[in-house]
Amino acid sequence: MTTTLQVTRPRTTIGATGRWRVSTATSTYVVDLDAGTATRTPRTVRVPAIRGDREPVRLRSVALAALGQPLVLVLERSSGSLTLRRSTPVREIVRIDGPVAAPGR
């Protein structure tokens, strides 16, 4: 099976530092390992909204981030409770250095 990514710096996993745009089948995540945050933006209005969409949420750990696999994040809510976030399969991983525009803008 051949996978073609239309990005300038394709990756199969995220690194240990930096900011990463992780696109899944239904959403786009910005995972900022330096700031310790993750932000989810649904790709279409047909994707159900979940708590914390479009807002940076404290990132405790990245359990899995690999092409073809679900993105699995451990997030900490403002209440201190931990949430395990499991996405649809990852389609693209790109390291980003500058500001990120929301999808569709």
N, C-alpha and C positions, 0 to 999 in steps of 0.2 A: 504494500500500500504506500503510495506517495502522497505526502502532505506538502502543499505549497502555501507559504505564508507571504503575504504582500506587505512586508515591513522592512525597515532598513537594518534592524538588528534582531533577527529572530532568535528566540531562546526556547529551550525545552523545559527549563525550570527557572525559578527566580534565584538571585544571589543572596548573600548574607547582609548586604547593605543597599541603600539607594531606594529610588521610587520606581514602581513597576505598574504598568497597565496590564491587567489580566482580563482578557475577553473570554466570556463563556458563551454557551449557546443562548442564554437569555439576558445576561447582564454584563456590565463592565465594572471592574474593581480597580481602584487605585490603592495599591498596597505600598505604604511609605514606611520602610523598615527603619529609617533614621528617626522619624518622628514617632514611630510606634502606633500608626493609625491605619485603618482600612476604610474606604468609602465605596459603597455599592450604588450603581446607577442602573436601573432597568433599561434594557435596550428598546423596548416598545411599551406602549400603554397597556398592551394585553398581558404583560408580565405582572403578576400580583405584587403589590407593594409589601415590604416587610419593615419592621421596626428599624429605624435608623437609616433608611434609604437617603442617599445624597448628603449625609452628614458623616464627618470623620468619627469613627468609633475606635476606642483604644484597642490596639492589637496586642494580645498576649503572646501568641505564637502562630506560625504557619505550619500546620501539620502536614499538608500536601499541596504542592503547586507544580503540576506537570502536565504537558500537553496530553489531551485525551482522557485525563483523569479529572474527577471533581476537585475544585479548589476547596480545601478544608482549612478554616481559620478558627482560632480560639479568640473570642472577643470579650472585652470587659465592659459592661454597661455602667452608666453613671451611678447606679445603685451598688456597684461592686460585684454583681452577679456575673458569672461567666456563661457565655453562649457559644456553642459549637455551630459554626456556619458551614454548611456543605452546599456547594453550587452544582450547577449542571456542568458537563465536561468542558474543560479549558480548550479554547480554539487558538489562542494567540497570547504570547507573553512578550512584552516589550519593555526594556528599561527606558525610563523617561527622565530627562534632566531638568526641563523647564516646567512652567505652568501647564496644566492639563485642562482642555476645554471639555465640557460635558458632551457626551455623545449626542449627535444631531444638531450641534451648534456650529 
